[in-house]
Amino acid sequence: MSTIQHVLHEEYERLKELVVVYLKKLEAFPRGRPRVKVVRGSEYVYLNRREGHKVVDEYIGRVDSEKVQELYAQISRRDQVIRLLAEARQQLKDVERALRGKV
């Protein structure tokens, strides 16, 4: 095996492990998107997500509550992990193509 193929194979294994790590990180974050609803003039945040065929709204709290701010921070971190996962998967495809000689 040439040096380049060896390096590509190591990179392939590293990227596979990285994808698994990102998928495990995603499990820790809340699923869904926050939705602000106005009820009798006050704003409340609900976490809107799917469970099977049903759409579920989970009450989080008032817009200015600390719990809502934490939710927004977690969703921001989750979105960042999703972007990193997409980049890792694309790089994994590129390395697979290189290993098959289709670059």
N, C-alpha and C positions, 0 to 999 in steps of 0.2 A: 504494500500500500504506500503510495507516495505521501510526501509530507502534506501536500495540499489536501488530499483526500482525508488524511488523518485529522487535520485541523477542522475540516468540514464535518467530519463525523463527531468530533468532540462538541462542536457548536450545535449540531443537531440534537445531541443528547442533552446539552445544557438548556436549549430552548424547549424541549419536551418537558423537562423538569420545571421550567419557569411557567409554562402553561398550567401545569398541575397546581403549582403554588398560587397562581392568580385565581384559578377556579375555587380553591379552598378559601381564599380571602373573600371572594364574592359571597360565599355562603354566610359569612358573618354579618354582612350588611343587610339592612332592611330592603325588602322587595317592594317595588311600586314607585309611584310618584306622589308628591304632596299636592293636595288640592285645597284651595282656600274657598270656604263657603261662608256666605253672609247670612246670619240668622238673627232676625230682629235687630239689625243695625250693628251687630258685633261680628268680627271675623274670627273664624275657627279653621284650624288646619286638620285635614283628614289625609291618611295615607291610602291612596287608591291603588289597588292591585287586583290581579286575577287569581282565582283559585278554581281551577278547572274551567267550567263554562260561566261561572259566576264572577261578577265584579264586586269586590268587597271594599267598603270604606271603613277604615279603622280610625277612630277619633284619637288625635294626638294632643291638642290643646289650643288655647288662644294663640293668636299670631305672635304676640309679644312674649310668650312664655319661654323659659330656658329649655324645656323639652323640645320645643319646635326648632329652636336654634341648633340644638344638638342633632336633630333629625336632618336639617339642611346640611350640616357639616358632614354627617355620615354619607349622605347622598352625593355630596361633592367628592368625597374620597372614593366612593363606589364608582362614580363616573370616570375618575382618573384610573382606577384599576381596570375598568372596561376598555379604556383607550390603550393602556399598556398591554392588555391581553390581545387586543386586535393587532397591535404592532408585532407582538411575539409570534402570533399565528402567521402573519404575513412573512416574517423573517424565516419561520419554519418552512413555509412553502418554498421560499427562495432557496434555502439550503437543500431541501429535498430535490429540487430541480437540478441544482448543481451536482449533487451526488449521483443523479441518474444521467448526467452528461447533457442536459437540455438547456444549458445556459446560453 
